[in-house]
Amino acid sequence: MKAKAPGDTRREDPVVVVIGDDEVPVAEAQFAGPLPLAQIASKCGVSERTLTRRFIEATGLTPLRYQQRLRLERAEHLIGHGATVEAAARTVGFQDARMLRRLRARESD
């Protein structure tokens, strides 16, 4: 399995989960929606646990943490271009700004 690291700025390349002979692109453009682990695992022919384990091996993060990192990066970009924290949070997939504030605080520690 291989995946692009969250800090990698080459966003034109999709994250690709490789298990056996299967390559499953994980579209970063869909980071604002639910994370379909069961669907991705099913396409790869593995369990969600195996998918998660291999994702961690490739990125150092769980799929959820990876998604949160992508959301945080996009929200920071939006805020830097004049969006409010609340607007940025909703745009990237959070229900409200609380989680975004929590992640920003955790990343700055």
N, CA and C of each residue as an Amber inpcrd file, in Angstrom:
protein
   327
   0.8390000  -1.1690000   0.0000000   0.0000000   0.0000000   0.0000000
   0.8800000   1.2250000   0.0000000   0.5030000   2.2120000  -0.7710000
   1.2210000   3.4730000  -0.7470000   0.2070000   4.5950000  -0.7480000
   0.5740000   5.6930000  -0.1550000  -0.3030000   6.8550000  -0.1150000
   0.5750000   8.0820000  -0.0110000   0.0660000   9.1830000  -0.4750000
   0.8140000  10.4210000  -0.4090000   0.6990000  11.0060000   0.9890000
   1.7910000  11.5010000   1.4920000   1.8150000  12.0770000   2.8370000
   0.9870000  13.3460000   2.8840000   0.3150000  13.6170000   4.0250000
  -0.5390000  14.7890000   4.1410000   0.1860000  16.1110000   3.8980000
   1.4510000  16.2020000   4.2090000   2.1730000  17.4490000   4.0140000
   2.6470000  17.6590000   2.5860000   2.4730000  16.6660000   1.7400000
   2.9210000  16.7450000   0.3580000   2.0500000  17.7430000  -0.3890000
   2.6560000  18.7050000  -1.0340000   1.8970000  19.7530000  -1.7010000
   1.5140000  19.3990000  -3.1320000   1.9290000  18.2600000  -3.6200000
   1.5880000  17.8670000  -4.9840000   0.1820000  17.2670000  -5.0060000
  -0.8340000  18.0830000  -4.8510000  -2.2120000  17.6210000  -4.7280000
  -2.8070000  17.1000000  -6.0260000  -2.1320000  17.2990000  -7.1710000
  -2.6790000  16.7720000  -8.4160000  -2.5950000  15.2550000  -8.4660000
  -1.7230000  14.6580000  -7.6630000  -1.6010000  13.2080000  -7.6110000
  -2.5680000  12.6630000  -6.5750000  -3.4480000  11.7210000  -6.9570000
  -4.3880000  11.1900000  -5.9740000  -3.7010000  10.2550000  -4.9900000
  -4.2890000  10.1300000  -3.8150000  -3.8390000   9.1130000  -2.8700000
  -4.3140000   7.7860000  -3.4370000  -3.4240000   6.8210000  -3.4770000
  -3.7730000   5.5180000  -4.0190000  -3.4650000   4.4660000  -2.9780000
  -4.4530000   3.6640000  -2.6580000  -4.2770000   2.5410000  -1.7530000
  -4.0130000   1.3260000  -2.6230000  -2.8720000   0.6710000  -2.4210000
  -2.5080000  -0.4940000  -3.2200000  -2.4800000  -1.7140000  -2.3100000
  -3.3370000  -2.6710000  -2.6090000  -3.3850000  -3.9070000  -1.8460000
  -3.3880000  -5.0380000  -2.8590000  -2.3390000  -5.8320000  -2.8160000
  -2.1900000  -6.8870000  -3.8190000  -2.0210000  -6.2500000  -5.1850000
  -2.8520000  -6.6410000  -6.1390000  -2.7890000  -6.0910000  -7.4880000
  -3.7820000  -4.9490000  -7.6860000  -4.5480000  -4.6220000  -6.6580000
  -5.5710000  -3.5840000  -6.7860000  -5.0470000  -2.2240000  -6.3650000
  -5.3350000  -1.2110000  -7.1680000  -5.0490000   0.1810000  -6.8190000
  -6.3900000   0.8830000  -6.6820000  -6.6380000   1.4400000  -5.5270000
  -7.8920000   2.1260000  -5.2890000  -7.5990000   3.5870000  -4.9970000
  -7.9340000   4.4950000  -5.9380000  -7.6850000   5.9110000  -5.6650000
  -8.6440000   6.4200000  -4.5950000  -8.1110000   7.2000000  -3.6880000
  -8.9190000   7.8350000  -2.6480000  -8.9240000   9.3140000  -3.0040000
  -9.9920000   9.7610000  -3.6140000 -10.0430000  11.1220000  -4.1330000
 -10.0080000  12.1390000  -3.0030000  -8.9780000  12.9580000  -3.0090000
  -8.8640000  13.9910000  -1.9890000  -9.9530000  15.0420000  -2.1550000
 -10.4920000  15.1590000  -3.3520000 -11.5690000  16.1210000  -3.5700000
 -12.8040000  15.7510000  -2.7620000 -12.8900000  14.4900000  -2.3190000
 -14.0490000  14.0300000  -1.5630000 -13.8060000  14.0330000  -0.0580000
 -12.7590000  14.7230000   0.3870000 -12.4200000  14.6960000   1.8060000
 -13.4950000  15.3030000   2.6880000 -14.3840000  16.1300000   2.1340000
 -15.4090000  16.7730000   2.9480000 -16.5570000  15.8280000   3.2780000
 -16.6820000  14.7370000   2.5650000 -17.7680000  13.8010000   2.8070000
 -17.3720000  12.7090000   3.7680000 -18.2720000  11.7640000   3.9820000
 -17.9620000  10.6300000   4.8550000 -16.8270000   9.8040000   4.2680000
 -16.0880000   9.1610000   5.1330000 -14.9710000   8.3220000   4.7090000
 -15.4860000   6.8930000   4.5440000 -15.6040000   6.4070000   3.2950000
 -16.2140000   5.0920000   3.0500000 -15.2420000   3.9330000   3.2240000
 -14.7390000   3.7280000   4.4400000 -13.7600000   2.6640000   4.6780000
 -14.2750000   1.2940000   4.2630000 -15.5090000   0.9860000   4.5960000
 -16.0630000  -0.3230000   4.2520000 -16.0830000  -0.5110000   2.7390000
 -16.4350000   0.5280000   2.0140000 -16.4920000   0.4620000   0.5550000
 -15.0870000   0.2980000  -0.0400000 -14.1230000   1.0670000   0.4610000
 -12.7480000   0.9670000  -0.0310000 -12.1770000  -0.4160000   0.2810000
 -12.4000000  -0.8770000   1.5120000 -11.9020000  -2.1960000   1.9120000
 -12.5180000  -3.2900000   1.0460000 -13.7970000  -3.1800000   0.7810000
 -14.4840000  -4.1700000  -0.0440000 -13.8950000  -4.2040000  -1.4540000
 -13.6270000  -3.0300000  -2.0260000 -13.0310000  -2.9750000  -3.3690000
 -11.6490000  -3.6130000  -3.3850000 -10.9430000  -3.5150000  -2.2610000
  -9.6000000  -4.0960000  -2.1650000  -9.6300000  -5.5650000  -1.7660000
 -10.8050000  -6.0490000  -1.3370000 -10.9150000  -7.4370000  -0.9200000
 -10.2850000  -7.7130000   0.4300000 -10.2560000  -6.7100000   1.2930000
  -9.7000000  -6.8740000   2.6400000 -10.6920000  -6.3290000   3.6530000
 -10.4200000  -6.6000000   4.9180000 -11.2630000  -6.0730000   5.9850000
 -10.9280000  -4.5990000   6.2330000 -11.8150000  -3.9080000   6.9000000
 -11.5470000  -2.5140000   7.2680000 -10.3030000  -2.4260000   8.1460000
 -10.1300000  -3.3910000   9.0320000  -8.9700000  -3.4020000   9.9300000
  -7.6620000  -3.5290000   9.1400000  -7.6510000  -4.4170000   8.1540000
  -6.4540000  -4.5880000   7.3240000  -6.1890000  -3.3170000   6.5240000
  -7.2260000  -2.7470000   5.9600000  -7.0720000  -1.4940000   5.2160000
  -6.4800000  -0.4160000   6.1240000  -7.0200000  -0.2890000   7.3190000
  -6.5300000   0.7220000   8.2600000  -5.0770000   0.4590000   8.6280000
  -4.7470000  -0.7870000   8.9180000  -3.3650000  -1.1310000   9.2620000
  -2.4020000  -0.7740000   8.1360000  -2.7660000  -1.0990000   6.9250000
  -1.8980000  -0.8060000   5.7750000  -1.8320000   0.6850000   5.4850000
  -2.9050000   1.3830000   5.7220000  -2.9120000   2.8340000   5.5420000
  -1.9590000   3.4880000   6.5390000  -1.9890000   3.0130000   7.7770000
  -1.0820000   3.5310000   8.8060000   0.3660000   3.2430000   8.4270000
   0.6350000   2.0460000   7.9190000   1.9930000   1.7050000   7.4920000
   2.4890000   2.6580000   6.4110000   1.6000000   3.0580000   5.5060000
   1.9840000   3.9050000   4.3790000   2.0790000   5.3830000   4.7310000
   1.2110000   5.8510000   5.6260000   1.1380000   7.2980000   5.8790000
   1.5300000   7.7060000   7.2950000   1.4980000   6.7440000   8.2240000
   1.7340000   7.0870000   9.6160000   0.4940000   7.6020000  10.3090000
  -0.6200000   7.6270000   9.5990000  -1.8800000   8.1280000  10.1500000
  -2.9990000   7.1440000   9.8660000  -4.0170000   7.1480000  10.7250000
  -5.2170000   6.3820000  10.4130000  -5.9420000   7.0980000   9.2760000
  -6.8250000   6.4120000   8.5660000  -7.5830000   7.1000000   7.5180000
  -8.3510000   8.3170000   8.0460000  -8.9260000   8.2040000   9.2460000
  -9.6590000   9.3340000   9.8150000  -8.7290000  10.5110000  10.0870000
  -7.5740000  10.2540000  10.6860000  -6.6090000  11.3360000  10.9500000
  -6.1310000  11.9580000   9.6440000  -5.9350000  11.1270000   8.6250000
  -5.5200000  11.6230000   7.3160000  -6.5930000  12.5600000   6.7550000
  -7.8450000  12.1200000   6.8250000  -8.9500000  12.9470000   6.3550000
  -9.0130000  14.2550000   7.1430000  -8.8490000  14.1740000   8.4550000
  -8.8690000  15.3840000   9.2710000  -7.7390000  16.3240000   8.8810000
  -6.5640000  15.7750000   8.5970000  -5.4250000  16.5940000   8.1760000
  -5.7350000  17.3110000   6.8590000  -6.3400000  16.5830000   5.9070000
  -6.7210000  17.1990000   4.6410000  -7.7310000  18.3130000   4.8560000
  -8.7130000  18.0390000   5.7130000  -9.7190000  19.0640000   6.0090000
  -9.0850000  20.2890000   6.6570000  -8.1810000  20.0460000   7.5810000
  -7.5080000  21.1460000   8.2680000  -6.6900000  21.9810000   7.2840000
  -5.9390000  21.3140000   6.4020000  -5.1430000  22.0350000   5.4070000
  -6.0250000  22.9110000   4.5270000  -7.1450000  22.3500000   4.0720000
  -8.0620000  23.1080000   3.2060000  -8.7000000  24.2520000   3.9790000
  -9.0890000  24.0110000   5.2180000  -9.6940000  25.0690000   6.0360000
  -8.7010000  26.2010000   6.2690000  -7.4470000  25.8630000   6.5510000
  -6.4240000  26.8970000   6.7520000  -6.2640000  27.7370000   5.4870000
  -6.3130000  27.0890000   4.3410000  -6.2260000  27.8150000   3.0680000
  -7.4020000  28.7850000   2.9320000  -8.6070000  28.3010000   3.2230000
  -9.7940000  29.1440000   3.1140000  -9.7330000  30.3220000   4.0860000
  -9.3210000  30.0530000   5.3210000  -9.2140000  31.1180000   6.3250000
  -8.1700000  32.1440000   5.8900000  -7.0750000  31.6570000   5.3380000
  -6.0370000  32.5480000   4.8410000  -6.4960000  33.4280000   3.6880000
  -7.5650000  33.0180000   3.0240000  -8.1150000  33.7950000   1.9210000
  -9.4040000  34.5090000   2.3130000  -9.5990000  34.7080000   3.6200000
 -10.6900000  35.5550000   4.0860000 -11.9410000  34.8850000   4.6010000
 -12.0230000  33.5730000   4.5560000 -13.2100000  32.8900000   5.0750000
 -13.2080000  32.9300000   6.5980000 -14.3790000  32.9260000   7.1770000
 -14.4720000  32.8300000   8.6270000 -14.1870000  31.3880000   9.0280000
 -13.8590000  31.1850000  10.2890000 -13.6020000  29.8270000  10.7760000
 -14.8570000  28.9800000  10.5990000 -16.0040000  29.5370000  10.8960000
 -17.2690000  28.8060000  10.7610000 -17.5210000  28.4020000   9.3050000
 -17.3380000  29.3240000   8.3830000 -17.5610000  29.0310000   6.9620000
 -16.5610000  27.9830000   6.4640000 -15.3080000  28.1300000   6.8490000
 -14.2800000  27.1730000   6.4380000 -14.6060000  25.7870000   6.9850000
 -15.0160000  25.7220000   8.2430000 -15.3420000  24.4320000   8.8650000
 -16.4530000  23.7210000   8.1070000 -17.5070000  24.4370000   7.7890000
 -18.6280000  23.8220000   7.0680000 -18.2260000  23.4190000   5.6540000
 -17.4230000  24.2270000   4.9960000 -17.0000000  23.9330000   3.6300000
 -16.1900000  22.6480000   3.5490000 -15.3430000  22.4030000   4.5380000
 -14.4770000  21.2200000   4.4930000 -15.1040000  19.9770000   5.1070000
 -16.3360000  20.0880000   5.6100000 -17.0360000  18.8920000   6.0600000
 -17.3190000  18.7740000   7.5390000 -16.9450000  19.7710000   8.3330000
 -17.2830000  19.7330000   9.7570000 -18.6770000  20.3190000   9.9570000
 -19.4110000  19.8160000  10.9450000 -20.7580000  20.3220000  11.2040000
 -20.7330000  21.7360000  11.7660000 -19.6850000  22.0320000  12.5170000
 -19.5220000  23.3800000  13.0550000 -18.0380000  23.6380000  13.2720000
 -17.7140000  24.7980000  13.8020000 -16.3150000  25.2070000  13.9240000
 -15.5910000  24.5890000  15.1240000 -16.3040000  23.9610000  16.0530000
 -15.6450000  23.4180000  17.2530000 -14.5510000  22.4130000  16.9260000
 -14.8530000  21.4610000  16.0450000 -13.8660000  20.4430000  15.7080000
 -12.6750000  21.0630000  14.9790000 -12.9370000  21.9980000  14.1130000
 -11.8490000  22.6760000  13.4150000 -10.9560000  23.4030000  14.4080000
 -11.5480000  24.0880000  15.3600000 -10.7530000  24.7800000  16.3820000
  -9.9180000  23.7880000  17.1950000 -10.5110000  22.6470000  17.5330000
  -9.7930000  21.6190000  18.2920000  -8.6010000  21.0780000  17.5060000
  -8.8300000  20.7930000  16.2260000  -7.7330000  20.2770000  15.3950000
  -6.6410000  21.3200000  15.2000000  -7.0270000  22.5730000  15.0330000
  -6.0190000  23.6370000  14.8870000  -5.1830000  23.7480000  16.1450000
  -5.8160000  23.6470000  17.2940000  -5.0900000  23.7300000  18.5600000
  -4.1610000  22.5320000  18.7170000  -4.6360000  21.3490000  18.3700000
  -3.8180000  20.1340000  18.4900000  -2.6130000  20.1920000  17.5530000
  -2.7900000  20.6890000  16.3500000  -1.7010000  20.7710000  15.3740000
  -0.6640000  21.8200000  15.7750000  -1.0830000  22.8430000  16.5030000
  -0.1420000  23.9000000  16.8820000   0.6640000  23.5380000  18.1140000
   0.2590000  22.4700000  18.8300000   1.0010000  22.0450000  20.0290000
   2.3020000  21.3860000  19.6850000
